[in-house]
Amino acid sequence: MLEAPNTDTVKGLRDRVILVVLLYHGLQERRGIKHLRVHGKGSKIRLLHLHPVAAEHISAARSHYHC
């Protein structure tokens, strides 16, 4: 999955970085995820609602790549 983005482009490099961050910094499998937990400055934790379209894309990608 990490090899999927075309790293010859700026967007591909960006996408690879996003995937690496998500992979190595605790994106865990959770069915029906509705929120993203974001750790900010000063150890503040915020929960952000996951947009339904984003949730669909995550689910489709996970199904496609068997994550």
URSUL-V994658 format. One record per pair of residues at least 4 apart in sequence whose ideal C-beta (glycine too) atoms are under 6 Angstrom apart, sorted by the first residue. I is the first residue (numbers start at 1). GAP is how many residues later the second one is. If there is no record, write none. Layout:
{{I	GAP} {I	GAP}}
This chain:
{{1	64} {2	17} {5	7} {5	10} {5	11} {6	6} {7	5} {7	6} {7	9} {19	4} {20	4} {21	4} {22	5} {34	16} {35	12} {36	12} {36	14} {37	10} {38	8} {38	10} {39	6} {40	4} {50	4} {50	5} {62	5}}
